[in-house]
């Protein structure tokens, strides 16, 4: 599958450079421009993108006018505002799919990008198995990539997060069928069950598989649907367990609807 193409628009050259590095490190193809006029010209000349990240405060044409122009000419192209302005005008918010504050954890931006791109893919007909979405939470990049490849090879759509904040942002933004989470998360003092507990409060029926170096601790095992030891974990067993939990959830939902 070819990399998703993202257009970044910001009059700050250093900001563009850092954002491009962040997105490219996550597997996206990035084109940057320092003005709204250049962005409009790129699209008018036939350039295609899956997503646009744009600033709000820019000289000549600000993000509000740019968003309205792009929304009118390319209504299916999702736009995300990345701005230092907390309260964006209503007219601006009506033209964009989401917004992220500058200075936040970079994972928040990556999570928002992944969520918006995943939502746009929902409109494309796909094989039923590809419609099942897994949220993988792992702060070690190689582990996350390996787990992502495992589930994608089995036909799942995968959303990845490397922090607790990023995981919760994705979970609250996009519907997932199951969560596979590492117990040790650096930004949660090593306790992934804190994140699991928050997820269960939001969507108690979404199954969560916790991966750890030890068996479930007293009380913590009750917060998740399955607890698997990494040292004894085989890829096929993880796939089988996730598939079992999703099927079990679906059976319960069907039973409740028929009653």
VMD Tcl script that draws the C-alpha trace (Angstrom):
set ca {
  {0.00 0.00 0.00}
  {1.41 3.43 -0.98}
  {2.07 5.99 1.74}
  {-0.68 8.50 2.49}
  {0.15 11.94 1.10}
  {-0.15 14.91 3.45}
  {0.10 18.59 2.55}
  {1.38 20.81 5.37}
  {0.71 24.57 5.21}
  {2.41 26.91 7.70}
  {4.30 30.20 7.29}
  {6.87 29.10 9.90}
  {9.65 27.24 8.05}
  {11.08 25.61 11.19}
  {7.64 24.34 12.20}
  {7.16 22.85 8.74}
  {10.53 21.12 8.93}
  {9.81 19.51 12.31}
  {6.30 18.49 11.29}
  {7.55 16.91 8.07}
  {10.16 14.89 9.96}
  {7.53 13.69 12.43}
  {5.07 12.62 9.74}
  {7.69 11.03 7.47}
  {9.05 9.03 10.42}
  {5.52 7.65 10.81}
  {5.40 6.51 7.17}
  {3.57 9.40 5.52}
  {4.60 11.19 2.32}
  {4.78 14.92 3.02}
  {4.71 18.05 0.88}
  {5.20 21.40 2.64}
  {4.35 24.96 1.65}
  {4.65 28.28 3.47}
  {1.59 30.02 2.03}
  {-2.09 29.41 1.34}
  {-1.68 30.53 -2.27}
  {0.96 27.87 -2.91}
  {-1.31 25.20 -1.41}
  {-4.21 26.21 -3.65}
  {-1.91 26.28 -6.69}
  {-0.55 22.80 -5.96}
  {-4.03 21.32 -5.91}
  {-5.14 23.33 -8.95}
  {-2.19 21.91 -10.91}
  {-3.30 18.35 -10.22}
  {-1.41 17.40 -7.05}
  {-3.37 14.91 -4.96}
  {-3.34 14.54 -1.19}
  {-5.13 12.42 1.38}
  {-5.06 15.12 4.07}
  {-4.10 18.77 4.63}
  {-2.60 20.16 7.86}
  {-2.93 23.95 7.97}
  {-2.12 26.80 10.31}
  {-4.77 29.35 11.29}
  {-2.68 32.54 11.60}
  {-0.89 33.17 8.29}
  {-0.14 36.35 6.32}
  {-2.16 37.40 3.24}
  {-4.66 34.50 3.34}
  {-5.28 33.02 6.79}
  {-6.27 29.45 7.59}
  {-9.97 30.30 7.74}
  {-10.07 31.56 4.15}
  {-7.83 28.74 2.95}
  {-10.04 26.12 4.61}
  {-13.19 27.57 3.03}
  {-11.52 27.65 -0.40}
  {-10.26 24.09 -0.17}
  {-13.54 22.83 1.25}
  {-15.44 24.35 -1.67}
  {-13.09 23.10 -4.39}
  {-12.17 19.74 -2.80}
  {-15.06 18.78 -0.47}
  {-13.75 15.23 0.08}
  {-10.29 16.38 1.16}
  {-10.07 16.33 5.01}
  {-8.46 19.32 6.71}
  {-6.88 19.49 10.17}
  {-5.95 22.78 11.82}
  {-2.70 22.86 13.81}
  {-2.72 26.21 15.56}
  {-1.69 28.06 18.71}
  {-5.18 29.58 18.81}
  {-7.34 27.69 21.30}
  {-10.76 29.09 20.36}
  {-11.11 28.86 16.58}
  {-13.92 30.76 14.78}
  {-17.09 28.81 14.07}
  {-16.73 29.43 10.33}
  {-13.27 27.85 10.42}
  {-14.40 24.83 12.44}
  {-17.18 24.14 9.95}
  {-14.62 23.68 7.17}
  {-12.21 21.35 8.99}
  {-12.37 17.75 10.19}
  {-10.47 18.40 13.40}
  {-7.90 20.56 15.18}
  {-4.78 20.16 17.32}
  {-3.07 22.79 19.46}
  {0.54 23.60 18.69}
  {2.91 22.54 21.43}
  {0.96 19.41 22.39}
  {2.50 15.96 22.51}
  {3.40 15.07 18.87}
  {1.54 11.80 19.38}
  {-1.70 13.78 19.65}
  {-1.18 15.09 16.12}
  {-0.26 11.63 14.81}
  {-3.32 10.13 16.47}
  {-5.61 12.79 15.01}
  {-4.12 12.29 11.53}
  {-4.53 8.50 11.77}
  {-8.11 8.83 13.03}
  {-9.21 11.24 10.28}
  {-7.57 9.15 7.57}
  {-9.22 6.02 8.98}
  {-12.62 7.73 8.90}
  {-12.21 8.68 5.24}
  {-11.33 5.07 4.41}
  {-14.67 3.94 5.85}
  {-16.44 5.24 2.73}
  {-14.41 2.91 0.51}
  {-15.95 -0.59 0.04}
  {-13.72 -3.21 1.59}
  {-13.61 -6.87 2.47}
  {-15.48 -7.45 5.76}
  {-12.35 -8.54 7.61}
  {-10.57 -5.27 6.75}
  {-13.34 -3.34 8.49}
  {-12.26 -4.71 11.85}
  {-10.00 -2.15 13.49}
  {-7.37 -2.81 16.14}
  {-5.81 -0.11 18.30}
  {-2.26 -1.13 19.21}
  {-0.66 0.77 22.11}
  {3.09 0.31 22.52}
  {5.78 2.89 23.32}
  {8.57 0.88 21.68}
  {8.55 1.73 17.97}
  {9.88 -1.61 16.69}
  {7.38 -3.56 18.80}
  {4.55 -1.37 17.50}
  {5.62 -1.83 13.88}
  {5.90 -5.59 14.35}
  {2.46 -5.82 15.93}
  {0.97 -3.60 13.22}
  {2.38 -5.84 10.48}
  {1.01 -8.91 12.26}
  {-2.56 -7.62 12.39}
  {-2.48 -6.07 8.93}
  {-1.31 -9.39 7.48}
  {-4.42 -10.95 9.04}
  {-6.72 -8.40 7.35}
  {-7.20 -5.96 10.22}
  {-6.98 -2.21 9.97}
  {-4.51 -0.99 12.59}
  {-4.29 2.30 14.45}
  {-1.05 2.73 16.39}
  {-0.25 4.84 19.45}
  {3.02 5.19 21.35}
  {1.67 7.04 24.36}
  {-1.28 6.96 26.72}
  {-2.51 10.35 25.55}
  {-2.27 9.31 21.92}
  {-4.12 6.08 22.63}
  {-6.98 7.84 24.40}
  {-7.23 10.45 21.64}
  {-7.54 7.69 19.01}
  {-9.92 5.64 21.12}
  {-12.25 8.59 21.72}
  {-12.14 9.71 18.08}
  {-12.50 6.46 16.15}
  {-14.50 3.27 16.67}
  {-12.22 0.29 17.27}
  {-13.11 -3.38 17.59}
  {-10.37 -4.27 20.06}
  {-7.36 -2.81 21.86}
  {-3.99 -4.53 22.25}
  {-1.94 -2.67 24.85}
  {1.43 -3.02 26.52}
  {1.31 -2.83 30.31}
  {4.46 -0.70 30.53}
  {3.81 2.77 29.10}
  {6.46 5.40 29.81}
  {4.01 8.28 30.11}
  {1.76 6.44 32.60}
  {4.44 5.52 35.17}
  {4.51 2.03 33.76}
  {0.85 1.23 34.35}
  {-1.20 0.61 31.22}
  {-4.22 -0.41 33.25}
  {-4.80 3.29 34.02}
  {-5.43 3.78 30.31}
  {-7.53 0.61 30.11}
  {-9.71 1.82 32.95}
  {-10.40 5.11 31.16}
  {-11.21 3.27 27.93}
  {-13.63 0.96 29.74}
  {-15.45 3.96 31.17}
  {-15.91 5.31 27.64}
  {-16.76 2.01 25.90}
  {-17.10 -0.89 28.34}
  {-17.83 -3.47 25.62}
  {-14.66 -2.92 23.62}
  {-12.32 -5.84 24.41}
  {-8.84 -5.01 25.69}
  {-5.87 -7.38 25.59}
  {-3.03 -6.47 27.96}
  {0.50 -7.64 27.16}
  {2.99 -7.90 30.02}
  {6.05 -9.66 31.31}
  {4.07 -11.20 34.14}
  {0.63 -12.57 34.92}
  {-2.19 -10.23 35.90}
  {-1.79 -8.49 39.22}
  {-4.65 -8.78 41.76}
  {-7.43 -6.44 40.76}
  {-5.79 -5.26 37.54}
  {-6.79 -8.34 35.58}
  {-10.44 -7.42 36.06}
  {-9.91 -4.18 34.12}
  {-9.15 -5.95 30.85}
  {-10.63 -8.86 28.90}
  {-7.42 -10.82 28.46}
  {-3.94 -10.75 30.00}
  {-1.13 -12.36 27.98}
  {2.51 -12.86 28.97}
  {4.99 -11.57 26.41}
  {7.52 -14.29 27.15}
  {5.01 -16.97 26.15}
  {3.31 -15.01 23.38}
  {3.09 -16.52 19.91}
  {1.76 -14.32 17.07}
  {-0.94 -16.81 16.12}
  {-2.12 -16.97 19.74}
  {-2.48 -13.20 19.92}
  {-4.44 -13.13 16.67}
  {-6.64 -15.98 17.86}
  {-7.36 -14.29 21.19}
  {-8.29 -10.96 19.60}
  {-10.53 -12.71 17.08}
  {-12.19 -14.70 19.89}
  {-12.93 -11.60 21.95}
  {-14.39 -9.72 18.99}
  {-16.64 -12.65 18.10}
  {-17.73 -13.00 21.74}
  {-18.61 -9.30 21.91}
  {-20.63 -9.57 18.68}
  {-22.54 -12.61 19.95}
  {-23.43 -10.78 23.17}
  {-24.64 -7.74 21.25}
  {-26.79 -9.89 18.95}
  {-28.26 -11.73 21.94}
  {-29.16 -8.49 23.68}
  {-30.78 -7.08 20.53}
  {-32.92 -10.19 20.07}
  {-34.20 -10.17 23.65}
}
mol new
graphics top color blue
foreach p $ca { graphics top sphere $p radius 0.5 }
foreach p [lrange $ca 0 end-1] q [lrange $ca 1 end] { graphics top cylinder $p $q radius 0.2 }
display resetview
